[in-house]
Amino acid sequence: MSEPSDLRQAAARKGTFLGTMKAVAWSFFGVRRGADYEKDVSQINPVHLVIAGLLGAAVFVGTLVVLVKWVVGSGVAA
C-alpha cells in the first residue's frame, strides 16, 4: 500500500494539463513510444490525468452520439 506522502509527491508533479491531454489523446489512439511513456509517467499529475481521462471519454461518447444521430437522420441507415 502506498503512503500518503507518495500521493502528495505525485500530485505535486509539474506536468501541464495540456501535456496530460496530449498523453490521454495518444492513449485513446493506442499508439505511444516507450520513451514518451516513461516521460509521461514521471511528469503527469494524477489529478490532471483523471480529469483529462473523463474529458476525453466525454468527447469520445459525444462524438459517437452526434455521428449516430447524423447517420440515422440522413436516411443512410434506413
C-alpha positions, 0 to 999 in steps of 0.5 A: 500500500502506498503512503500518503506522502507518495500521493502528495509527491505525485500530485505535486508533479509539474506536468501541464494539463495540456501535456496530460491531454496530449498523453490521454489523446495518444492513449485513446489512439493506442499508439505511444513510444516507450520513451514518451511513456516513461516521460509521461509517467514521471511528469503527469499529475494524477489529478490532471490525468483523471480529469483529462481521462473523463474529458476525453471519454466525454468527447469520445461518447459525444462524438459517437452520439452526434455521428449516430444521430447524423447517420440515422437522420440522413436516411443512410441507415434506413 
